Amino acid sequence: MKVKMSKKIPTNPYRTDLARIFRYFTMFIFFALFLQTIRKMNLLAIESSCDETSAAVMVDGVLKSNVISTQLIHTEWGGVVPELASREHQKAIIPVVTEALQKANINKNELNAIAFTRGPGLLGALLVGTSFAKSLSLALNIPLIEVNHMQAHVLAHFIEDPKPQFPFLCLTVSGGHTQLVWVKDALHMEVIGETQDDAVGEAFDKTAKLIGLPYPGGPLIDKLAKEGNPDRFPFSLGEMPGLNFSFSGIKTQILYFLQKETQKNPQFVEENKADICASVQKSLIDMLLRKVKKAMREKSCKQIAIAGGVSANSGLRSRLSEMGEKEGWDVFIPAFQYCTDNAGMIAMAGHFKYEAGEFTNQDVTPLARYNL
């Protein structure tokens, strides 16, 4: 029996080579995509809005370093001198950035993006940070992310646990701002109440100056208040419509009170300094918390956070915690290092904006006023 053999079809060598090339190319693409998923996102952040020069490095949303250089030169002037602040930023920015990279064990060539404070703040101070960030991003050919300083204060709550859930209410209090912010998500916030004149931080610092305390006086008032009687000298709080604040009236009231008492007794301030500080602090906190309670009820909200330099005040922190326990709120208070101006909070805001693909270009300029 004869077996009929099938005729062997010759193989096209060109077709075989093309198939092999296609297979290798496909493997390469999959491998490149895999590497992209495991590649770390290294973000450098720069803060220079006032009198702190700060740089931070964040890797995949985890803060690896947060270096802050505080300008002490302003103490002898009793407040921040804008021109001096700009010069100090110029001196400090390179050493601060270098230290932040070293602490994070990151080389500048490993950076994927640079976030910086565009505003609000002192224009000259902002210009130093903005120019440095633009230059470095251009040299490294990496994206640039502009950050609103006040938005970053709110997002400082997401650096460490516990973290609030969206939406929540945030009381942002500093030397230049007093705001009630309705935080819908990381990149969408609405100011529902704010000061119509002075900020609460300014009220603290001006009071400190009136009673002879050095700049910055807010922390010193907080320290002395712990030793005083908060009910010794009551001050009328006044009222603003809606959820807005006003602190100019109580500042004037404190000034006239001190002038009147000093005329009767030149040693009045020295003899009653702790009680004065405790009474002023209680009044200012009362004004803040009265609006917080109103806003929480209007929004039917159960989560309240505080942010900004004045959120480091121990009286405010304890009073808010007590109110939260009484009202059944979840209260979120940031660590002290994230209350004052720092690049860690700029990095956190930059991280959210990087994920959303919100980048800026080399035409960006600083803004002294920059609304949420």
C-alpha positions as CSV (number, residue, x, y, z in Angstrom):
1,M,0.0,0.0,0.0
2,K,1.4,3.3,-1.0
3,V,1.1,6.2,1.3
4,K,0.6,9.5,-0.4
5,M,2.9,12.1,1.1
6,S,1.6,15.7,1.4
7,K,3.6,18.1,-0.5
8,K,5.7,20.4,1.7
9,I,4.9,24.0,1.3
10,P,8.0,26.2,1.3
11,T,8.2,28.8,4.1
12,N,8.4,32.4,3.2
13,P,11.4,33.7,5.2
14,Y,10.2,37.3,5.0
15,R,6.9,36.4,6.6
16,T,8.7,34.5,9.4
17,D,10.9,37.5,10.1
18,L,8.0,39.9,10.2
19,A,6.1,37.6,12.6
20,R,9.1,37.5,14.9
21,I,9.6,41.2,14.8
22,F,5.9,41.8,15.5
23,R,6.1,39.4,18.5
24,Y,9.2,41.1,19.9
25,F,7.7,44.5,19.4
26,T,4.5,43.5,21.2
27,M,6.5,42.1,24.1
28,F,8.5,45.4,24.3
29,I,5.3,47.4,24.4
30,F,3.8,45.3,27.2
31,F,7.1,45.6,29.1
32,A,7.2,49.3,28.7
33,L,3.6,49.6,29.9
34,F,4.5,47.4,32.9
35,L,7.5,49.6,33.8
36,Q,5.2,52.7,33.5
37,T,2.9,51.2,36.1
38,I,5.6,50.5,38.6
39,R,7.6,53.8,38.0
40,K,7.5,56.0,41.0
41,M,6.3,59.6,40.8
42,N,8.8,61.9,42.4
43,L,7.6,65.4,43.0
44,L,9.6,68.4,44.3
45,A,7.5,71.2,45.9
46,I,8.6,74.7,46.7
47,E,7.0,77.2,49.1
48,S,8.0,80.9,49.3
49,S,4.8,82.9,50.0
50,C,5.9,84.8,53.1
51,D,8.8,84.3,55.5
52,E,9.5,80.6,55.2
53,T,11.6,79.1,52.5
54,S,10.6,75.5,52.2
55,A,11.1,72.5,49.9
56,A,9.6,69.0,50.1
57,V,9.8,65.8,48.1
58,M,6.8,63.5,47.8
59,V,7.0,60.0,46.2
60,D,3.7,58.5,45.1
61,G,1.8,60.6,47.5
62,V,4.1,59.8,50.5
63,L,6.0,62.7,51.9
64,K,9.7,61.9,52.1
65,S,11.2,65.2,53.2
66,N,9.9,68.6,54.3
67,V,12.6,71.2,55.0
68,I,11.7,74.6,56.3
69,S,14.0,77.6,56.8
70,T,12.3,80.4,58.9
71,Q,13.5,83.9,58.4
72,L,14.4,85.4,61.8
73,I,15.5,88.8,60.4
74,H,11.9,90.1,60.7
75,T,11.8,89.9,64.5
76,E,13.6,93.2,65.1
77,W,11.1,95.0,62.8
78,G,8.0,93.6,64.5
79,G,6.6,92.1,61.3
80,V,7.5,90.8,57.8
81,V,9.4,93.3,55.6
82,P,8.6,92.2,52.0
83,E,12.0,93.3,50.5
84,L,14.0,91.5,53.2
85,A,11.8,88.4,52.8
86,S,12.6,88.3,49.1
87,R,16.4,88.6,49.7
88,E,16.3,85.8,52.4
89,H,14.4,83.5,50.0
90,Q,17.1,84.1,47.4
91,K,19.8,83.1,49.9
92,A,18.0,80.0,51.2
93,I,16.2,78.4,48.3
94,I,19.1,76.4,46.8
95,P,20.4,75.0,50.1
96,V,16.8,74.2,51.2
97,V,16.0,72.3,47.9
98,T,19.4,70.5,48.1
99,E,18.7,69.3,51.6
100,A,15.1,68.2,50.7
101,L,16.5,66.1,47.9
102,Q,19.2,64.6,50.0
103,K,16.8,63.7,52.8
104,A,14.5,62.0,50.4
105,N,17.5,60.2,48.7
106,I,16.3,61.5,45.3
107,N,18.5,62.9,42.6
108,K,17.2,65.9,40.7
109,N,17.3,63.9,37.5
110,E,14.8,61.4,39.0
111,L,12.1,64.1,39.5
112,N,8.9,63.8,37.5
113,A,7.4,67.2,38.2
114,I,7.8,70.4,40.2
115,A,5.0,72.1,42.2
116,F,5.3,75.6,43.5
117,T,3.2,78.2,45.3
118,R,1.9,80.7,42.8
119,G,-0.1,82.7,45.4
120,P,-1.5,84.3,47.4
121,G,1.4,85.9,49.3
122,L,4.1,88.6,49.0
123,L,4.8,89.2,45.4
124,G,8.6,89.5,45.7
125,A,8.8,86.3,47.8
126,L,6.5,84.4,45.4
127,L,8.7,85.5,42.5
128,V,11.7,83.8,44.0
129,G,10.0,80.4,44.3
130,T,8.2,80.7,41.0
131,S,11.4,81.6,39.1
132,F,13.3,78.8,40.6
133,A,10.6,76.2,39.9
134,K,10.3,77.4,36.3
135,S,14.0,77.3,35.7
136,L,14.5,73.9,37.1
137,S,11.5,72.4,35.3
138,L,12.9,73.8,32.0
139,A,16.3,72.4,32.7
140,L,15.0,69.0,33.5
141,N,12.2,69.1,30.9
142,I,9.6,68.0,33.4
143,P,6.0,69.3,34.1
144,L,5.3,72.4,36.2
145,I,2.4,72.5,38.7
146,E,1.1,75.8,40.2
147,V,-0.5,75.6,43.6
148,N,-2.9,77.9,45.5
149,H,-1.4,78.4,48.9
150,M,-4.8,78.3,50.7
151,Q,-5.9,75.2,48.8
152,A,-2.7,73.5,50.0
153,H,-3.4,74.4,53.7
154,V,-6.6,72.5,53.4
155,L,-5.0,69.5,51.7
156,A,-2.4,69.3,54.4
157,H,-4.9,67.0,56.1
158,F,-4.1,64.3,53.5
159,I,-0.4,64.0,54.3
160,E,-1.0,61.7,57.3
161,D,-3.9,59.7,58.8
162,P,-6.6,60.2,59.8
163,K,-7.9,61.9,56.7
164,P,-11.3,63.5,56.2
165,Q,-13.8,62.2,53.6
166,F,-15.2,64.5,51.0
167,P,-17.1,66.7,51.4
168,F,-16.2,68.4,54.6
169,L,-15.9,71.9,56.1
170,C,-12.5,73.5,56.8
171,L,-11.8,76.6,59.0
172,T,-8.6,78.1,57.5
173,V,-7.0,80.6,59.8
174,S,-3.7,82.4,59.3
175,G,-2.0,85.8,59.5
176,G,-3.6,86.9,56.2
177,H,-6.8,84.8,55.9
178,T,-9.8,83.6,57.8
179,Q,-12.1,81.4,55.7
180,L,-14.8,78.8,56.0
181,V,-14.2,76.5,53.1
182,W,-16.6,73.9,51.8
183,V,-14.3,71.1,50.4
184,K,-16.1,69.2,47.7
185,D,-13.0,67.3,46.6
186,A,-9.3,67.8,46.4
187,L,-9.5,70.3,43.6
188,H,-12.9,71.9,44.1
189,M,-13.4,74.1,47.1
190,E,-15.9,76.9,47.8
191,V,-15.3,79.8,50.3
192,I,-18.7,80.1,52.1
193,G,-17.5,82.7,54.7
194,E,-14.5,84.9,55.2
195,T,-13.2,87.9,57.0
196,Q,-14.3,91.3,55.7
197,D,-11.3,93.1,57.1
198,D,-8.5,91.8,59.3
199,A,-7.6,88.1,59.7
200,V,-7.7,86.4,63.1
201,G,-3.9,85.9,62.9
202,E,-3.4,89.6,62.5
203,A,-5.6,90.2,65.5
204,F,-3.4,87.9,67.6
205,D,-0.2,89.6,66.4
206,K,-1.5,93.2,66.8
207,T,-2.6,92.4,70.3
208,A,0.8,90.9,71.1
209,K,2.4,94.1,69.9
210,L,0.1,96.3,72.0
211,I,1.2,94.4,75.2
212,G,4.9,94.4,74.3
213,L,5.4,90.9,73.0
214,P,8.0,90.3,70.2
215,Y,7.0,89.2,66.7
216,P,5.6,86.7,66.0
217,G,3.3,87.3,68.9
218,G,0.5,84.8,68.3
219,P,2.3,81.8,69.7
220,L,3.4,83.9,72.8
221,I,-0.2,84.9,73.5
222,D,-1.1,81.2,73.3
223,K,1.6,80.3,75.8
224,L,0.7,83.1,78.3
225,A,-3.0,82.3,78.0
226,K,-2.5,79.0,79.6
227,E,-1.5,80.8,82.8
228,G,-4.3,83.3,82.8
229,N,-8.0,83.6,83.5
230,P,-10.0,83.7,80.2
231,D,-13.0,85.3,81.9
232,R,-11.2,88.2,83.6
233,F,-11.6,90.8,80.9
234,P,-14.7,90.1,78.7
235,F,-14.8,91.7,75.2
236,S,-18.0,92.2,73.1
237,L,-17.7,90.0,70.0
238,G,-19.9,91.9,67.5
239,E,-21.7,90.2,64.7
240,M,-21.4,89.9,60.9
241,P,-24.2,88.7,58.6
242,G,-24.1,85.1,57.3
243,L,-20.9,83.2,57.7
244,N,-18.5,86.2,57.4
245,F,-16.0,87.4,60.0
246,S,-14.8,90.8,61.2
247,F,-11.9,91.4,63.6
248,S,-11.2,95.1,63.2
249,G,-13.7,96.0,65.9
250,I,-12.3,93.7,68.6
251,K,-8.8,95.0,67.8
252,T,-9.9,98.6,68.3
253,Q,-11.7,97.5,71.5
254,I,-8.6,95.9,72.9
255,L,-6.5,99.0,72.1
256,Y,-8.9,101.4,73.9
257,F,-9.2,99.0,76.8
258,L,-5.4,98.9,77.3
259,Q,-5.1,102.6,76.9
260,K,-7.8,103.3,79.5
261,E,-6.4,100.8,82.1
262,T,-2.8,101.9,81.5
263,Q,-3.8,105.5,82.3
264,K,-5.1,104.4,85.6
265,N,-2.2,102.1,86.3
266,P,1.0,102.3,84.2
267,Q,1.9,98.7,85.3
268,F,-1.4,97.3,84.3
269,V,-0.2,95.3,81.3
270,E,2.8,93.8,83.1
271,E,0.7,92.9,86.2
272,N,-2.1,91.3,84.1
273,K,-0.4,90.0,81.0
274,A,-1.5,86.4,81.4
275,D,-5.1,87.3,82.0
276,I,-5.2,89.8,79.1
277,C,-3.8,87.1,76.7
278,A,-6.3,84.5,78.0
279,S,-9.2,86.9,77.7
280,V,-8.3,88.0,74.1
281,Q,-7.7,84.4,73.0
282,K,-11.0,83.2,74.4
283,S,-12.9,86.1,72.6
284,L,-11.2,85.4,69.2
285,I,-11.9,81.7,69.4
286,D,-15.5,82.4,70.4
287,M,-15.9,84.4,67.3
288,L,-14.5,81.6,65.1
289,L,-16.4,78.8,66.7
290,R,-19.7,80.6,66.6
291,K,-19.5,80.7,62.8
292,V,-18.2,77.2,62.6
293,K,-21.3,75.9,64.4
294,K,-23.6,77.9,62.1
295,A,-21.9,76.6,59.0
296,M,-21.9,73.0,60.1
297,R,-25.6,73.2,60.7
298,E,-26.3,74.9,57.4
299,K,-24.4,72.2,55.5
300,S,-25.7,69.3,57.6
301,C,-22.0,68.3,57.9
302,K,-20.4,66.1,60.5
303,Q,-16.7,66.6,59.5
304,I,-14.8,69.7,60.5
305,A,-11.1,70.4,59.9
306,I,-8.8,73.4,60.7
307,A,-5.8,74.6,58.7
308,G,-3.4,77.5,58.6
309,G,-0.9,78.9,61.0
310,V,-3.5,79.8,63.7
311,S,-4.6,76.1,63.7
312,A,-1.5,75.5,65.8
313,N,-3.1,77.5,68.6
314,S,-3.6,75.1,71.5
315,G,-6.7,77.0,72.7
316,L,-8.4,76.7,69.3
317,R,-7.5,73.0,69.0
318,S,-8.8,72.0,72.4
319,R,-12.0,74.2,72.1
320,L,-12.8,72.7,68.7
321,S,-12.2,69.2,69.9
322,E,-14.6,69.8,72.8
323,M,-17.3,71.3,70.6
324,G,-16.9,68.4,68.2
325,E,-17.4,65.9,70.9
326,K,-20.5,67.7,72.1
327,E,-22.0,68.1,68.6
328,G,-21.0,64.6,67.4
329,W,-18.6,65.8,64.8
330,D,-15.4,64.2,63.5
331,V,-12.7,66.8,64.1
332,F,-9.5,66.8,62.0
333,I,-6.5,68.7,63.3
334,P,-3.2,68.7,61.4
335,A,0.2,68.0,63.0
336,F,2.0,71.2,64.1
337,Q,4.6,70.9,61.3
338,Y,1.8,71.1,58.7
339,C,0.0,74.1,60.2
340,T,2.4,76.8,59.4
341,D,3.7,77.5,55.8
342,N,5.6,74.5,54.5
343,A,6.3,72.7,51.2
344,G,4.8,69.4,52.4
345,M,1.3,70.8,51.9
346,I,2.3,72.2,48.5
347,A,3.5,68.7,47.5
348,M,0.2,67.2,48.6
349,A,-1.7,69.7,46.5
350,G,0.7,69.1,43.6
351,H,0.2,65.3,43.9
352,F,-3.5,65.7,43.4
353,K,-3.1,68.1,40.5
354,Y,-0.5,65.7,38.9
355,E,-3.0,62.9,39.0
356,A,-5.6,65.1,37.4
357,G,-3.2,66.2,34.7
358,E,-3.4,69.9,35.7
359,F,-0.1,71.4,34.6
360,T,1.0,75.0,33.9
361,N,3.5,76.5,31.4
362,Q,6.6,78.7,31.4
363,D,4.4,81.8,31.0
364,V,3.0,81.5,34.5
365,T,3.6,84.5,36.9
366,P,3.1,84.8,40.7
367,L,-0.2,86.2,42.0
368,A,-0.3,88.3,45.3
369,R,-4.0,87.6,45.3
370,Y,-5.2,84.2,44.2
371,N,-8.7,83.1,45.0
372,L,-9.8,79.5,45.6
